[in-house]
Amino acid sequence: MLAGHFTTALIAKQKFPKGTLLYFLMISQLQDFLWFLFHYLGIEPTNPTDAFDATLSNMAVDMLYSHDLLPQLFWLAIVFLLGKFLFKSTKIGSVSAVLVSIHFILDFFSGHMHHIYGADTMKAGLGLYASNPYLAIFIEALFSIVALWYFSREETKKGIIRTTKNKVAIIAVFAYGIIFMLLIATHSFRELFSIPAFDLGFNTNMPTLIFTYGAMLYCLNYFVPKFKLDKKK
């Protein structure tokens, strides 16, 4: 899951304003950021290496340390301590752990295959990216819509006013994530646009993913805080 994880960060910031939005956004995607790091360390290599050949259904990676169930216990402890000491708040520490837990749960239904600990152990996910990517994307889109509706409803209750332009910008960030995945669900960009094989040095898969995550994180951190309070409430 890509866009759906970010929605959980918006709700966390809404409920626990002492934490920063950027912090919650990064924690909501912690496992994926760890995946990027471990890929470059050679621990969780990801294929295909060419971004133009990649699809949700053919992407192959054993996310042993970043996403498997047992390592989550370690990451839960780390983020709890991180949130507690950064913000001097046990609540923020607990919310951080909840976000990491929700990431794992959402990936169970819409994401790559995960296991208890290693590919030879029991499955801890449906693996819909490989078996039924369009169903996985539908689940993510539905979750994102419900989460954004809840976020917007709670803002209205608190008297938060957003311009139409701001609302469109926020929705566009999530729409981009969903559309991006739809485009590469089962057909690569090379297939869709008849792109010939070439290597310019920057058409590798992982930098493309990192750019996508980074762009969404930046845009949400920029647009979400731009609102006004209704003085009547």
N, C-alpha and C positions, 0 to 999 in steps of 0.2 A: 504494500500500500504506500502511496506517495502523498497525495493531497489530503487524504483523510486524517493522517497523523497530525498535520498542522492545525486542523480544526480543534483538536483536543487542547492544543496550546492556547488558543484564543479563549476557550472556556476557562482554562486554569487561571489565566491572567485576570479574567473577569471576576472569578470567585475569590482569588487571592492576590489582590492588587499590590501587596508588598513585594512580590516577585516581579522581575522585569519580563516584558514580552519576549525579548531576544533570548533570554535564558530559557523560558518555557518552550519556545520554538525549537531551540537546539536540543533540549532534553526530550521533546516529543519524537525527535528523529535520531536519538542517540545511537540506536543499534545500526542504523544505516550509515551514520558517520563513522562508526567503528568499522563497519564493513569496508568503507572506502580506504580507511587507514590500513586495515589488515590485508586488503588487496595489494597495496603497494609494498607491504612488508613480506609479501609472498605467502601469507598464511591462508588467505581466502581468495585465490586467483579466480577471476571472473572471465567467462567466455560467452560469446565470441569477442575477440579483442577489437574488431572493427565495428564502430558505432553504426555504420551503414548496413551491416549484416545482422545486427542485433534485433531480436523481437522478445516480447515477454515469454513466448512459448519456447524459444530456443536458448534463452539465457541460462547458463549453467554455473552454479557456484555452491560450494558446501560451506554454509555460514556457521561453521562449528562454534567459533568463539563469540561472534557478535549476536547470533540469533537463536542458537539451540537453547533448550530449556534450562539445563543445569547452570550454564554460565550466567543466566539472567539473575540468579541469586546473588552473584558477585556484583553485577552492575546495579542491582537494586540497592545494595548496601552502599556502594560508591555514591550514587546520586542522592541517596538520603543524607549522607554526611555532607556532600557538596552543598545541597540546598540549605541544610541546617546551619552550616558555618558561613556560607556566603551571605545569607540574609538573617542570620541569627534567629532562625525560626524553625521549630520542629514541624510546624504545619507545612512550610515550604518544602522541607525535606521529605515529608510524607507525600505531598502532592507530586514531587519529582519521581518518587518510587511508583506512584499510581500511573503517571504518564508512561513510564517505561513498561509497566505491566500491560497497560492498554495497547501499547505498540505491539507487544507480543500477541495479544488476543486478536487484534485486528488482522495481523499477518496470518494468523491461524486460518482465518476465513478468506482472506484476499491477499495472497502473497506467494513467495517461493516456498518450496518444501523445507520445513525445519524438522529437527529430531530431538529426542531427549538429550543425547550427547553423542553425536557422530552418526554417519550415514548407516551404520550397522545396528543402530538402536531403534526403538519404536518411533514411529512418525509423530510429530507434534504440530501438524498442519495439514491442510487439505491439498496444498500444492496446486491451486487453481490457475496460477500463472502458466503452468505447463499443460495442465489437462483441459482447462476451460477458461482462457483468459478473458473472454467477454463477460462471463458470469462474475469473475473476480472484479472487473472494472465496474459492472453494474452494482455490486455490493458496495464498492468504495464510493461510487457516485451517490447512492442512496444514503449511506452513512454521512457523507459530507453535506448533503442537502439538509438532512435532519439536524445535524450539529450546527450548521449555519443558521437554520431557522430558530433553533433554541437560543443561540448566541444573540441573534437580532431581537428576539422577543424580550430577553433579559435586559438588553440595552434600552429598549423602549420603556420598560418598567422603571429603569433608573434615570429616565429623562435624557438619555444620550441622543443627540441629533447628528446625523450624518448627511452630507450632501448626496444627491443622486450620483454625481461623478465619483465620489469616494466609495459608495456602495458598489457601483459597477466595477471599479478598479479592484476591490477586494474579491468580488465574485469572479472576476476575470482571472485572477491568480489561480483559483481552484479549478476553473474551467480549463485553463491551460494545462494543468496537471492531468486532468481526465482526458482531454483531447490528445495530448501527447501519447498517453498510453494506448488510446484507441488506434492511433495511427500505426503503432508498432506492435499491436497485439499479436498478430500472426504473420504479418508481412513486413519485411525490412524496408528501410528507405531505399536500398539498392534495388529491390524488386519494384517498389511503388513508382520510383522515378527513373528507372533504368540507368542507374549510376554505374559507370564503369569502375573496375577495380583500380585503385590508385592509393598512394600513401604520401600525404603531405606532412606527416608527423604529428598532426593534431586531430586526426579523425578516429582516435581510439575511443573505446566504449566508456571507460571510467571517467575521463575528463568531461565527457558529454553529460553523464549523470550528475557529476559534481556541480557542473554549471547550472543544470536544471534545478537542483536542490538549492543552490546558492541564490539563484535569481528569485525563486519563490520566497525564500527566507527574507531576502533583502526587501522585496516588495511588500510583504506582509508587515514587516517591522517598520516600514515607512508609512504605509497607508492606514493601518489599523489604529494607531494612536491619534489620527487626525479627526477629531470630533469636537462637538460643543455640548455643553450641558444646558438643558432647559431650565432657566432660572425660576420658572413657575413651580418646579418640583423640588 
